[in-house]
Structure formats: structure tokens, C-alpha cells
Amino acid sequence: MKRSLVILWLIGIGMCSCLWSPPVRAEIIDKIVAILDEELILLSELRECISKPVVKVVANLDGSVNIEQDALRYMIERRLLLREVQYLAFPDEKDLVKSLATQYIINRYHHKDAPAFAAKVQTQGVADAELAQELTLYLKGIDYIRRKSRFNADIDNPEVVLNLFQKWVEDLRARAKIQTTF
């Protein structure tokens, strides 16, 4: 009897405290903007990416109407490349591969406007080392494509290499399961 009174008393106190406590509100800490296969891309990551001057220049975000969507497209492409080339060595033919990677970026994000890209790099004060670091995945990817295709394609022709690389990136994108909230 005494035990059941104690249990009832505890239940009563618990119910009263629930009724008198202020309502709990959920606070949104971050937002998922995309899911790449099973990897989440958060809004905070996207905003951090957008805040980098080198990313603004490379992904051509300054003139963009939909900055977040364009930055997300760039982030997804980089993550796909990272998965494929992260363990590859840095290319031996640095100058050739760097010029091809730069041309790919110009074709993909700057609509083949090389002078405008060069001007943006200079205007934004992006150092060569910073640009080279941002392009590392592209350098490794292009070098990988050149090595992979050396027996069945003219890898000395820049247009051939760029087309092969672009097709490879599109294949990576097609194989990935990408969901975005934009």
C-alpha cells in the first residue's frame, strides 16, 4: 500500500512538472542542402565554400543569379573527383596538366571566356598557389584520363583530353545518386 502511494505521488509530480514547464522549441542548427550517395552536404559547408575568394573565381559565382545552386554544383563535382583521384600522385607534367585543368574550368564555368577568368583571378587577388591548390583534383583527374587513354586516344591534343575528362566527370555524376533541396 505504501509503495503504491509513493508510485502515485511520483507520477503526480511528474505530470505536474510536465504541465508547468515551458514548451520546448526545436532550434534548427543546420540544413541539409544535398545528399551525394549517402554523404550529406550541409548549408554551413556550402556557405563556407561560397565565402572563399578562390571558389568564387573558379566557379564564377560573382556573376551568378543562383549563387548557392552554382556553388553546390561545383561542390558536388569536386566531391565526385575527390572520391576518384584522392590517392593518385600529383602529375609529372604539371604545366601541361595545369593548362588543361584551367581550360576545363574556363569552359565549364566561364563559358570559354579565358580573358575574363584571368582578369577575375587578378582582380580578386587569388595567388597562383591558391589557384593551383583549388585545381589539384582537376589536375589529378586530367592526368588520370591522359594515362588511362594513352593507347586509344590522341592525348597530345588538348581538345581530345578535355572532351575525355568532361565525359568522365559526367559519367561520375550519372553514376552517383544526387538529391538536392534547391
C-alpha positions as CSV (number, residue, x, y, z in Angstrom):
1,M,0.0,0.0,0.0
2,K,2.7,2.4,1.0
3,R,4.6,1.5,-2.2
4,S,1.7,2.2,-4.5
5,L,1.1,5.6,-2.8
6,V,4.7,6.5,-3.4
7,I,4.4,5.5,-7.1
8,L,1.2,7.5,-7.5
9,W,2.8,10.5,-5.8
10,L,5.8,10.3,-8.2
11,I,3.5,10.0,-11.2
12,G,1.6,13.1,-10.0
13,I,4.7,15.1,-9.5
14,G,5.9,14.1,-13.0
15,M,2.6,15.1,-14.6
16,C,2.5,18.4,-12.8
17,S,6.1,19.3,-13.8
18,C,5.2,18.5,-17.5
19,L,2.2,20.8,-17.3
20,W,4.1,23.7,-15.7
21,S,7.3,23.5,-17.8
22,P,7.6,25.9,-20.7
23,P,7.2,24.4,-24.2
24,V,10.4,23.1,-25.7
25,R,11.2,24.6,-29.0
26,A,13.4,23.0,-31.6
27,E,16.2,25.1,-33.0
28,I,17.5,24.5,-36.5
29,I,21.2,24.2,-36.3
30,D,22.0,23.4,-39.9
31,K,20.2,22.3,-43.1
32,I,20.9,19.6,-45.5
33,V,21.1,21.0,-49.0
34,A,22.1,17.9,-50.8
35,I,22.8,14.2,-50.4
36,L,25.6,12.7,-52.6
37,D,25.0,9.0,-52.4
38,E,25.0,8.7,-48.6
39,E,27.1,11.8,-47.9
40,L,25.4,14.9,-46.6
41,I,26.2,18.4,-47.8
42,L,25.2,21.0,-45.2
43,L,24.2,24.6,-45.8
44,S,27.1,25.7,-43.5
45,E,29.6,23.8,-45.7
46,L,28.1,25.4,-48.8
47,R,28.3,28.9,-47.3
48,E,31.9,28.2,-46.2
49,C,32.7,27.2,-49.8
50,I,31.0,30.3,-51.1
51,S,33.0,32.6,-48.8
52,K,36.3,31.5,-50.3
53,P,37.6,34.0,-52.9
54,V,39.3,31.3,-55.0
55,V,36.0,29.4,-55.2
56,K,34.1,32.5,-56.2
57,V,36.6,33.0,-59.1
58,V,36.9,29.3,-60.2
59,A,33.2,28.6,-60.0
60,N,32.3,32.0,-61.4
61,L,29.9,32.8,-58.5
62,D,30.2,36.6,-58.7
63,G,28.0,36.9,-61.8
64,S,25.7,34.2,-60.8
65,V,22.0,34.7,-60.2
66,N,21.7,31.5,-58.1
67,I,24.9,31.5,-56.1
68,E,24.0,28.7,-53.8
69,Q,22.9,26.4,-56.6
70,D,26.0,27.1,-58.7
71,A,28.3,26.6,-55.7
72,L,26.5,23.4,-54.9
73,R,27.1,22.1,-58.4
74,Y,30.8,22.9,-58.1
75,M,31.0,21.3,-54.6
76,I,29.4,18.1,-55.9
77,E,31.7,17.9,-58.9
78,R,34.7,18.4,-56.5
79,R,33.5,15.6,-54.2
80,L,33.0,13.3,-57.1
81,L,36.5,14.0,-58.3
82,L,37.9,13.6,-54.7
83,R,36.4,10.1,-54.5
84,E,38.2,9.0,-57.6
85,V,41.6,10.8,-57.5
86,Q,42.4,11.4,-53.9
87,Y,45.0,8.7,-53.7
88,L,46.6,9.4,-57.1
89,A,50.0,11.0,-57.2
90,F,50.5,14.6,-58.4
91,P,51.0,14.8,-62.2
92,D,54.5,14.8,-63.6
93,E,53.7,17.2,-66.5
94,K,52.5,20.0,-64.2
95,D,52.4,22.8,-66.7
96,L,50.5,20.9,-69.4
97,V,48.0,19.4,-67.0
98,K,47.5,22.8,-65.2
99,S,46.8,24.5,-68.5
100,L,44.2,21.7,-69.4
101,A,42.6,22.0,-65.9
102,T,42.4,25.7,-66.2
103,Q,40.9,25.4,-69.7
104,Y,38.3,22.9,-68.3
105,I,37.3,25.3,-65.6
106,I,37.0,28.1,-68.1
107,N,34.9,26.0,-70.5
108,R,32.7,24.7,-67.7
109,Y,32.1,27.7,-65.5
110,H,33.2,30.8,-67.5
111,H,31.7,30.0,-70.9
112,K,35.0,29.9,-72.7
113,D,35.9,33.4,-71.7
114,A,39.6,33.0,-70.8
115,P,40.4,36.7,-70.5
116,A,37.6,37.3,-68.1
117,F,38.8,34.4,-66.0
118,A,42.3,35.7,-65.9
119,A,41.0,39.2,-65.0
120,K,38.9,37.8,-62.2
121,V,41.9,35.9,-60.8
122,Q,43.9,39.0,-60.8
123,T,41.1,41.3,-59.5
124,Q,40.2,39.1,-56.6
125,G,43.8,38.8,-55.6
126,V,43.9,35.0,-55.9
127,A,47.5,33.8,-55.6
128,D,48.8,31.2,-58.1
129,A,49.5,28.8,-55.2
130,E,45.9,29.1,-54.0
131,L,44.5,28.6,-57.5
132,A,46.8,25.6,-58.0
133,Q,45.6,24.1,-54.7
134,E,41.9,24.6,-55.7
135,L,42.6,22.9,-59.1
136,T,44.5,19.9,-57.6
137,L,41.6,17.5,-58.1
138,Y,41.2,18.6,-61.7
139,L,45.0,18.3,-62.3
140,K,45.0,14.7,-60.9
141,G,41.8,13.8,-62.8
142,I,43.1,15.1,-66.2
143,D,46.4,13.3,-65.6
144,Y,44.4,10.1,-64.8
145,I,42.4,10.4,-68.0
146,R,45.6,11.1,-70.0
147,R,47.2,7.9,-68.6
148,K,44.1,5.8,-69.0
149,S,43.6,6.9,-72.6
150,R,47.2,7.0,-73.7
151,F,46.8,3.9,-76.0
152,N,43.5,4.6,-77.6
153,A,43.3,8.5,-77.9
154,D,45.4,11.4,-79.0
155,I,46.4,12.6,-75.6
156,D,48.6,15.3,-77.1
157,N,45.6,17.0,-78.4
158,P,44.1,19.3,-75.7
159,E,40.6,19.2,-77.0
160,V,40.6,15.4,-77.0
161,V,41.8,15.3,-73.4
162,L,39.3,17.9,-72.3
163,N,36.4,16.0,-74.0
164,L,37.5,12.7,-72.4
165,F,37.7,14.4,-69.0
166,Q,34.4,16.1,-69.3
167,K,32.8,12.8,-70.4
168,W,34.4,11.1,-67.4
169,V,33.1,13.7,-65.0
170,E,29.6,13.4,-66.5
171,D,29.8,9.6,-66.0
172,L,30.8,10.1,-62.4
173,R,27.8,12.4,-61.9
174,A,25.4,9.9,-63.7
175,R,26.6,7.0,-61.5
176,A,26.1,9.0,-58.3
177,K,22.8,9.3,-56.5
178,I,22.4,13.1,-56.1
179,Q,19.5,14.6,-54.2
180,T,19.3,18.4,-53.7
181,T,16.8,20.6,-51.8
182,F,17.2,23.5,-54.3
